[in-house]
Amino acid sequence: MERRLTVLRVSLHHPTQGPAVFATVPRRLQHDTSPLLVGRGLDTHLQLRLPHLSRQHLSLEPYREKGGTTLAFNLKALSRRGCVWANGLTLRFLEQVPLGTINRVSFCGIQMVILVEGGTSLEAFVCCFQVSPSPLICRPQAEETDEWEDIPEEPPAPGSEQLAPGHLGFLHGPSQTRDSSPQPSTGGGPEIQLQRESPDGALC
């Protein structure tokens, strides 16, 4: 019996460039378990015609988790000069994050939403591409910077003592927030640590 392929449904949008950017994007692409390359180079599997895009800008990398029965995916940044914003994280060269069921990605003005529909095949997967006429992400500016806005601290009241480390004084600084997100890694596996989510990564 034939095993069902995992399907990545990929929506693409650029707010200023015309349809020529996506002229070479296929409707459907079946791929083996090698990395699927995205960029402007002729050797990429998903070629996008943007001059500021690196020849190989990012990749979608399938892998099988230990004891898993389906394919999982990492998104890896391959550009040395640019960066990729993925699910609230800014990825630099060779940093990567595991993909979930719904993933929001932005790079060089391109907005990409990836929906992962799991299958049972471990030998290949399918990408189905659709170009969207409307924005997919409200504020993709997080792809351009990983700097955090400074929140000025109020001076302590006269006569009050400085709060000791570990006390509730962390609420006054920008170093921590109440939300946590996976931190990009440079390794080959899905292991991640937790860090704060970018304040510029607000989504629709």
Contacts in CASP RR format, 6 or more apart in sequence:
PFRMAT RR
TARGET T0000
AUTHOR 0000-0000-0000
METHOD contacts of the structure
MODEL  1
MERRLTVLRVSLHHPTQGPAVFATVPRRLQHDTSPLLVGRGLDTHLQLRL
PHLSRQHLSLEPYREKGGTTLAFNLKALSRRGCVWANGLTLRFLEQVPLG
TINRVSFCGIQMVILVEGGTSLEAFVCCFQVSPSPLICRPQAEETDEWED
IPEEPPAPGSEQLAPGHLGFLHGPSQTRDSSPQPSTGGGPEIQLQRESPD
GALC
3 119 0 8 1.000
3 120 0 8 1.000
3 121 0 8 1.000
3 122 0 8 1.000
3 123 0 8 1.000
4 119 0 8 1.000
4 120 0 8 1.000
4 121 0 8 1.000
5 30 0 8 1.000
5 119 0 8 1.000
5 121 0 8 1.000
5 124 0 8 1.000
5 125 0 8 1.000
5 126 0 8 1.000
6 62 0 8 1.000
6 70 0 8 1.000
6 71 0 8 1.000
6 116 0 8 1.000
6 117 0 8 1.000
6 118 0 8 1.000
6 119 0 8 1.000
6 121 0 8 1.000
6 125 0 8 1.000
6 126 0 8 1.000
7 116 0 8 1.000
7 117 0 8 1.000
7 118 0 8 1.000
7 119 0 8 1.000
7 125 0 8 1.000
7 126 0 8 1.000
7 127 0 8 1.000
7 128 0 8 1.000
8 60 0 8 1.000
8 73 0 8 1.000
8 114 0 8 1.000
8 115 0 8 1.000
8 116 0 8 1.000
8 117 0 8 1.000
8 125 0 8 1.000
8 126 0 8 1.000
8 127 0 8 1.000
8 128 0 8 1.000
9 114 0 8 1.000
9 115 0 8 1.000
9 117 0 8 1.000
9 128 0 8 1.000
9 130 0 8 1.000
10 112 0 8 1.000
10 113 0 8 1.000
10 114 0 8 1.000
10 115 0 8 1.000
10 127 0 8 1.000
10 128 0 8 1.000
10 129 0 8 1.000
10 130 0 8 1.000
11 112 0 8 1.000
11 113 0 8 1.000
11 115 0 8 1.000
11 129 0 8 1.000
11 130 0 8 1.000
11 131 0 8 1.000
11 132 0 8 1.000
11 136 0 8 1.000
12 22 0 8 1.000
12 25 0 8 1.000
12 110 0 8 1.000
12 111 0 8 1.000
12 112 0 8 1.000
12 129 0 8 1.000
12 130 0 8 1.000
12 131 0 8 1.000
12 132 0 8 1.000
13 110 0 8 1.000
13 111 0 8 1.000
13 112 0 8 1.000
13 131 0 8 1.000
13 132 0 8 1.000
13 133 0 8 1.000
13 134 0 8 1.000
13 135 0 8 1.000
13 136 0 8 1.000
14 21 0 8 1.000
14 22 0 8 1.000
14 50 0 8 1.000
14 109 0 8 1.000
14 110 0 8 1.000
14 111 0 8 1.000
15 109 0 8 1.000
15 111 0 8 1.000
15 135 0 8 1.000
16 109 0 8 1.000
17 50 0 8 1.000
19 131 0 8 1.000
20 49 0 8 1.000
21 48 0 8 1.000
21 49 0 8 1.000
21 50 0 8 1.000
21 110 0 8 1.000
22 48 0 8 1.000
22 131 0 8 1.000
23 49 0 8 1.000
24 47 0 8 1.000
24 48 0 8 1.000
24 49 0 8 1.000
25 46 0 8 1.000
25 47 0 8 1.000
25 48 0 8 1.000
25 129 0 8 1.000
25 131 0 8 1.000
26 129 0 8 1.000
27 128 0 8 1.000
27 129 0 8 1.000
28 126 0 8 1.000
28 127 0 8 1.000
28 128 0 8 1.000
28 129 0 8 1.000
29 36 0 8 1.000
29 45 0 8 1.000
29 46 0 8 1.000
29 126 0 8 1.000
29 127 0 8 1.000
29 129 0 8 1.000
30 124 0 8 1.000
30 125 0 8 1.000
30 126 0 8 1.000
30 127 0 8 1.000
31 45 0 8 1.000
31 124 0 8 1.000
31 125 0 8 1.000
31 126 0 8 1.000
31 127 0 8 1.000
32 123 0 8 1.000
32 124 0 8 1.000
33 62 0 8 1.000
33 63 0 8 1.000
33 71 0 8 1.000
33 122 0 8 1.000
33 123 0 8 1.000
33 124 0 8 1.000
33 125 0 8 1.000
35 59 0 8 1.000
35 60 0 8 1.000
35 61 0 8 1.000
35 62 0 8 1.000
35 76 0 8 1.000
36 45 0 8 1.000
36 46 0 8 1.000
36 59 0 8 1.000
36 60 0 8 1.000
36 61 0 8 1.000
36 62 0 8 1.000
36 127 0 8 1.000
37 43 0 8 1.000
37 44 0 8 1.000
37 45 0 8 1.000
37 46 0 8 1.000
37 56 0 8 1.000
37 58 0 8 1.000
37 59 0 8 1.000
37 78 0 8 1.000
38 44 0 8 1.000
38 45 0 8 1.000
38 46 0 8 1.000
38 48 0 8 1.000
38 56 0 8 1.000
38 57 0 8 1.000
38 58 0 8 1.000
38 59 0 8 1.000
38 60 0 8 1.000
39 46 0 8 1.000
39 47 0 8 1.000
39 48 0 8 1.000
39 53 0 8 1.000
39 54 0 8 1.000
39 55 0 8 1.000
39 56 0 8 1.000
39 57 0 8 1.000
39 58 0 8 1.000
40 47 0 8 1.000
40 48 0 8 1.000
40 49 0 8 1.000
40 50 0 8 1.000
40 51 0 8 1.000
40 53 0 8 1.000
40 54 0 8 1.000
40 55 0 8 1.000
40 57 0 8 1.000
41 47 0 8 1.000
41 55 0 8 1.000
41 56 0 8 1.000
43 55 0 8 1.000
43 56 0 8 1.000
44 55 0 8 1.000
44 56 0 8 1.000
46 127 0 8 1.000
46 129 0 8 1.000
48 110 0 8 1.000
50 108 0 8 1.000
50 110 0 8 1.000
52 108 0 8 1.000
53 107 0 8 1.000
53 108 0 8 1.000
53 110 0 8 1.000
54 78 0 8 1.000
54 79 0 8 1.000
54 80 0 8 1.000
54 81 0 8 1.000
54 82 0 8 1.000
56 78 0 8 1.000
56 79 0 8 1.000
57 77 0 8 1.000
57 78 0 8 1.000
57 79 0 8 1.000
57 82 0 8 1.000
57 84 0 8 1.000
57 107 0 8 1.000
57 108 0 8 1.000
58 75 0 8 1.000
58 76 0 8 1.000
58 77 0 8 1.000
58 78 0 8 1.000
58 79 0 8 1.000
58 84 0 8 1.000
58 91 0 8 1.000
58 105 0 8 1.000
58 107 0 8 1.000
59 75 0 8 1.000
59 76 0 8 1.000
59 78 0 8 1.000
60 73 0 8 1.000
60 74 0 8 1.000
60 75 0 8 1.000
60 99 0 8 1.000
60 114 0 8 1.000
60 127 0 8 1.000
61 73 0 8 1.000
61 74 0 8 1.000
61 75 0 8 1.000
61 76 0 8 1.000
61 96 0 8 1.000
62 71 0 8 1.000
62 72 0 8 1.000
62 73 0 8 1.000
62 125 0 8 1.000
63 71 0 8 1.000
63 72 0 8 1.000
63 73 0 8 1.000
63 74 0 8 1.000
63 188 0 8 1.000
63 189 0 8 1.000
63 190 0 8 1.000
64 70 0 8 1.000
64 71 0 8 1.000
64 72 0 8 1.000
64 122 0 8 1.000
65 72 0 8 1.000
65 190 0 8 1.000
69 120 0 8 1.000
69 122 0 8 1.000
70 118 0 8 1.000
70 119 0 8 1.000
70 120 0 8 1.000
70 122 0 8 1.000
71 118 0 8 1.000
71 119 0 8 1.000
71 121 0 8 1.000
71 122 0 8 1.000
71 125 0 8 1.000
72 98 0 8 1.000
72 99 0 8 1.000
72 190 0 8 1.000
73 98 0 8 1.000
73 99 0 8 1.000
73 100 0 8 1.000
73 116 0 8 1.000
74 96 0 8 1.000
74 97 0 8 1.000
74 98 0 8 1.000
74 99 0 8 1.000
74 188 0 8 1.000
74 189 0 8 1.000
74 190 0 8 1.000
75 84 0 8 1.000
75 86 0 8 1.000
75 91 0 8 1.000
75 96 0 8 1.000
75 97 0 8 1.000
75 98 0 8 1.000
75 99 0 8 1.000
75 103 0 8 1.000
75 105 0 8 1.000
76 91 0 8 1.000
76 94 0 8 1.000
76 95 0 8 1.000
76 96 0 8 1.000
77 83 0 8 1.000
77 84 0 8 1.000
77 91 0 8 1.000
77 92 0 8 1.000
77 93 0 8 1.000
77 94 0 8 1.000
77 95 0 8 1.000
77 96 0 8 1.000
77 184 0 8 1.000
78 93 0 8 1.000
78 94 0 8 1.000
79 93 0 8 1.000
79 107 0 8 1.000
80 93 0 8 1.000
82 92 0 8 1.000
82 93 0 8 1.000
82 107 0 8 1.000
82 108 0 8 1.000
83 90 0 8 1.000
83 91 0 8 1.000
83 92 0 8 1.000
83 107 0 8 1.000
83 143 0 8 1.000
83 144 0 8 1.000
83 146 0 8 1.000
84 90 0 8 1.000
84 91 0 8 1.000
84 105 0 8 1.000
84 106 0 8 1.000
84 107 0 8 1.000
84 143 0 8 1.000
85 91 0 8 1.000
85 105 0 8 1.000
85 106 0 8 1.000
85 107 0 8 1.000
85 140 0 8 1.000
85 142 0 8 1.000
85 143 0 8 1.000
85 198 0 8 1.000
85 201 0 8 1.000
86 97 0 8 1.000
86 103 0 8 1.000
86 104 0 8 1.000
86 105 0 8 1.000
86 106 0 8 1.000
87 97 0 8 1.000
87 100 0 8 1.000
87 103 0 8 1.000
87 104 0 8 1.000
87 105 0 8 1.000
87 181 0 8 1.000
87 182 0 8 1.000
88 104 0 8 1.000
88 142 0 8 1.000
88 181 0 8 1.000
88 197 0 8 1.000
88 198 0 8 1.000
88 201 0 8 1.000
89 97 0 8 1.000
89 181 0 8 1.000
89 182 0 8 1.000
89 183 0 8 1.000
89 184 0 8 1.000
89 195 0 8 1.000
89 197 0 8 1.000
89 198 0 8 1.000
90 142 0 8 1.000
90 143 0 8 1.000
90 145 0 8 1.000
90 146 0 8 1.000
90 184 0 8 1.000
90 198 0 8 1.000
91 97 0 8 1.000
91 184 0 8 1.000
92 184 0 8 1.000
94 186 0 8 1.000
95 184 0 8 1.000
95 185 0 8 1.000
95 186 0 8 1.000
96 184 0 8 1.000
96 185 0 8 1.000
96 186 0 8 1.000
96 187 0 8 1.000
96 188 0 8 1.000
97 182 0 8 1.000
97 184 0 8 1.000
97 185 0 8 1.000
97 192 0 8 1.000
98 182 0 8 1.000
98 189 0 8 1.000
98 190 0 8 1.000
98 192 0 8 1.000
99 114 0 8 1.000
99 116 0 8 1.000
100 116 0 8 1.000
101 115 0 8 1.000
101 116 0 8 1.000
102 113 0 8 1.000
102 114 0 8 1.000
102 115 0 8 1.000
102 116 0 8 1.000
103 113 0 8 1.000
103 114 0 8 1.000
103 115 0 8 1.000
103 116 0 8 1.000
104 111 0 8 1.000
104 112 0 8 1.000
104 113 0 8 1.000
104 136 0 8 1.000
104 137 0 8 1.000
104 203 0 8 1.000
105 111 0 8 1.000
105 112 0 8 1.000
105 113 0 8 1.000
105 114 0 8 1.000
106 112 0 8 1.000
106 137 0 8 1.000
106 140 0 8 1.000
106 142 0 8 1.000
106 143 0 8 1.000
107 143 0 8 1.000
108 143 0 8 1.000
109 140 0 8 1.000
109 143 0 8 1.000
111 132 0 8 1.000
111 135 0 8 1.000
111 136 0 8 1.000
111 137 0 8 1.000
111 140 0 8 1.000
112 136 0 8 1.000
113 136 0 8 1.000
113 137 0 8 1.000
135 204 0 8 1.000
136 204 0 8 1.000
137 203 0 8 1.000
137 204 0 8 1.000
138 202 0 8 1.000
138 203 0 8 1.000
138 204 0 8 1.000
139 200 0 8 1.000
139 201 0 8 1.000
139 202 0 8 1.000
139 203 0 8 1.000
140 201 0 8 1.000
141 200 0 8 1.000
141 201 0 8 1.000
142 198 0 8 1.000
142 200 0 8 1.000
142 201 0 8 1.000
145 200 0 8 1.000
146 198 0 8 1.000
148 174 0 8 1.000
148 198 0 8 1.000
148 199 0 8 1.000
149 174 0 8 1.000
149 199 0 8 1.000
150 174 0 8 1.000
151 172 0 8 1.000
151 173 0 8 1.000
151 174 0 8 1.000
153 172 0 8 1.000
153 173 0 8 1.000
154 172 0 8 1.000
156 162 0 8 1.000
163 169 0 8 1.000
170 176 0 8 1.000
176 196 0 8 1.000
177 196 0 8 1.000
177 197 0 8 1.000
177 199 0 8 1.000
179 196 0 8 1.000
179 197 0 8 1.000
180 194 0 8 1.000
180 195 0 8 1.000
180 196 0 8 1.000
180 197 0 8 1.000
181 194 0 8 1.000
181 195 0 8 1.000
181 196 0 8 1.000
181 197 0 8 1.000
182 192 0 8 1.000
182 193 0 8 1.000
182 194 0 8 1.000
182 195 0 8 1.000
183 192 0 8 1.000
183 193 0 8 1.000
183 194 0 8 1.000
183 195 0 8 1.000
184 192 0 8 1.000
185 191 0 8 1.000
185 192 0 8 1.000
185 193 0 8 1.000
END
